[in-house]
Amino acid sequence: MTGQRTWMRACFVDLFGELRSVTVSGVEVTSHLVVDASAIEGGIRVLESDCSLDLTAAARLVGPEGERLVGIVRSPDGVPSPLDTRAALARISAELDPETRWRGIAELEWYCFDEHGDPVDEAGYFDDVVGIGGAIARAAYARLSDSGIPVLASHHEAGPGQWELDLGPLDACALADAVVLARAAVRDAAVEFGATASFAARPLPGQPGSGLHLHEVLAPEVTESLIRARVGGLLDHAPGLCALAAPTVGSYRRLHAGPEAPSAALWAHEHRGALVRVATAVDGTRSIEYRGADPSANPCIAIAGIIVAAAHGAQEGSDPGEAMDEDPEGFDPLARTAAFTPLPRSLDEAVDALLADDVLVDAFDDRLIHRIVDAERALARRALAGGRDPDVRPGSMSTRVIDR
């Protein structure tokens, strides 16, 4: 009698940062599997293109239905596909940050809704609450930890049914993988509890948006002048960076929407409405926190854009100006446009800013940038033509429809 068959999902990351997979038996796994690379564009299937999925250095997530392994899509000639965003991040990190290698922490936020589309709880920021939302967060926490992905903490966020997982510290590629796999772990757990997890930027009108706060953890020897220059780079490229870190129509309901949502290219130490914060932890560790990303972003693209902007700031010796640490309730950056650049107010504006930013555009493969621009223009047109708002409530189990 043969042993119990095991199953594995061999995955790759599509243009939107979502997982695509092919299921194989665990005993039949090879280091390279044939996949249709047209799926890497997010489901727009026009022409089939057989490529190989390289699993030799795959990220891993354990789960109740077997393992997920996340690899890199390679073209028939063996090189990484120009549309594989994991490969793009690896290349940019190696080219622009070869010595220090960007290392960071991610704060991933999401909302949980019950079978009726209502938040699973009415709790608030750091509330000690028992219920489905906490059970989902704990299940995801456990599976990530069992997979070797470091999880710092989980807690309730400010909105009803809103939760957070803190991941890292990890290098750039591993942190992007951790975010992708954390979203998968949360979604899996939500389904098991009869709920739906939404990673939309702001699924509930009148409630806080969800962020994907990305911290560059700084080594002790990093100088104050280098920190300022890297912050300056993030501010210099802030408008175009929005297209990479806030890539949906709903992203711009989160930005400009309250004291903790960025609205302008400014930095601070304590002010949580700033786009960039230079923070100091209790143990003295310093970090540069970028607060413009949201959980609908492809973390590979968002982190790559952050690395490019910060590296350019360091190269040019960018000056971020003075930190702005006013009371968030009393500070209005839009009233001071002479001193600060407002962030884009729509996805179309963000794409325009990206196309005008030669530094960001030139850092990526032309084919990848063109696909990103085309996809985001299509999202903006669809929202305008549809007369409805697909990001507001979870009306479908299709997370791509919910979140975009």
C-alpha positions, -999 to +999 in steps of 0.1 A: +000+000+000+014+034-010+018+063+014-006+092+015-001+115-015+010+151-007+001+181-028+020+213-035+012+245-052+040+258-074+035+296-076+047+327-092+038+363-086+018+382-113+020+418-122-004+428-095+015+409-067-010+381-066+000+344-066-006+322-096-002+285-092-001+250-107-009+221-084+014+191-085+020+160-063+047+165-038+065+134-051+066+147-086+081+181-080+111+191-101+131+223-099+116+236-131+079+233-142+063+244-174+038+273-170+019+296-193+037+329-188+007+349-201-008+345-166+020+367-152+001+397-166-027+392-142-051+370-162-052+389-195-047+358-216-041+366-253-012+345-264+002+314-247+039+314-239+054+284-223+081+292-198+096+274-169+090+281-132+123+279-114+118+266-078+155+262-069+154+291-045+117+293-038+099+310-009+077+287+011+044+287+030+030+257+048-008+253+050-036+229+056-038+219+019+000+214+014+029+237+007+031+267-016+065+273-032+070+306-050+096+307-078+108+328-107+094+325-142+122+320-168+119+325-205+128+296-229+164+309-231+167+305-193+168+341-183+142+356-159+110+368-176+111+406-179+076+406-164+086+386-133+085+412-105+104+391-080+133+389-105+131+426-111+134+434-074+164+410-071+182+427-099+175+463-087+185+454-052+218+439-064+226+467-087+216+497-066+223+485-031+252+460-035+270+467-002+244+474+025+215+455+009+182+471+019+167+454+049+133+461+063+101+455+082+066+455+068+033+465+086+005+448+066-031+458+074-064+444+062-101+442+070-121+411+078-158+408+068-183+382+077-206+363+053-230+393+052-202+417+043-200+434+077-169+438+098-162+409+120-159+431+151-164+467+163-131+470+181-105+497+178-068+504+180-049+478+200-082+466+216-079+433+234-107+415+215-117+379+211-133+367+179-129+356+143-106+385+133-081+376+160-084+339+152-076+346+115-046+367+125-033+341+148-037+313+122-018+333+096+008+342+122+014+305+131+016+294+094+041+321+085+062+313+116+061+276+108+073+285+073+104+303+087+090+338+080+097+361+110+065+377+124+070+404+151+035+409+163-002+410+154-028+435+167-061+451+160-060+483+140-082+514+143-110+504+120-138+478+128-126+444+117-092+458+108-060+439+117-023+441+113+007+417+110+043+430+113+069+411+093+106+410+093+133+422+095+143+407+062+162+417+031+143+433+002+134+401-017+126+381+014+104+409+028+084+411-005+079+374-004+068+376+032+041+402+023+028+381-006+027+349+015+011+368+045-017+379+023-022+343+011-021+330+047-047+356+059-070+348+030-067+311+036-075+315+073-104+338+066-120+313+043-116+286+069-135+308+094-163+317+069-150+352+065-134+373+037-102+393+040-099+425+020-065+441+012-082+471-005-067+504+004-099+517+020-129+493+017-151+511+042-162+547+037-156+569+068-132+544+083-094+543+083-076+530+052-053+501+053-016+507+048+015+487+039+041+506+059+076+497+047+106+504+070+142+504+059+161+493+090+193+513+093+226+499+104+242+517+134+270+532+112+247+549+088+253+587+090+228+614+096+237+630+062+231+597+044+197+593+062+187+628+051+198+621+015+178+589+013+147+606+028+152+634+002+152+608-026+119+594-014+104+629-014+119+639-047+103+608-064+072+607-043+046+615-071+059+588-094+065+563-066+027+565-059+020+546-091+042+517-078+031+517-042-005+528-044-016+511-077-054+511-076-082+535-079-091+529-043-055+538-032-064+575-037-094+572-013-068+563+014-043+590+005-055+626+014-080+609+039-073+619+074-045+627+099-026+594+094-029+592+056-001+609+036-012+637+013+021+655+005+058+648+001+069+657+036+089+639+063+088+639+101+100+621+131+067+617+150+040+630+126+021+599+113+005+619+085+039+623+069+049+603+038+082+594+053+092+591+090+127+587+105+118+566+135+138+554+165+127+521+182+129+515+220+162+496+215+177+525+196+174+510+161+165+537+135+145+532+104+132+552+074+095+544+072+077+549+039+039+553+046+026+558+010+021+521+001-011+502+007-018+464+008-031+463-027+004+470-040+028+444-055+054+445-027+082+436-052+074+467-073+069+489-043+101+480-025+120+482-058+107+517-063+117+527-027+152+513-032+156+533-065+143+566-050+164+563-019+196+553-038+192+582-062+188+606-032+220+592-017+238+596-050+227+632-055+229+642-019+192+652-018+181+677+009+147+668+024+144+701+042+133+705+078+112+678+094+076+688+099+063+675+133+032+696+138+001+682+154-014+660+126-049+675+133-036+710+127-012+706+099-025+711+063+002+703+038-021+713+009-022+748+022+016+750+018+021+739-017+051+763-021+070+742+004+057+707-003+046+687-034+011+673-030+008+636-038-014+626-068-051+626-061-059+598-086-044+568-102-042+586-136-022+615-120+001+590-104+008+572-137+015+606-154+040+613-126+057+580-130+061+585-168+076+619-161+102+604-136+131+591-158+150+577-127+121+554-117+112+544-153+148+537-163+154+515-133+129+489-146+128+469-178+108+489-204+084+460-210+076+458-173+070+495-170+047+495-201+027+466-187+023+484-153+012+516-170-012+498-193-027+479-164-032+509-142-047+530-171-071+501-177-081+501-140-088+538-141-109+536-172-129+506-159-137+525-127-147+556-147-169+536-172-184+512-147-203+537-126-196+517-095-169+514-069-155+478-067-133+486-038-159+496-012-173+463+000-164+426-005-191+415-029-171+386-044-146+360-033-124+372-062-098+392-043-086+409-075-120+424-080-123+433-044-089+449-040-086+467-073 
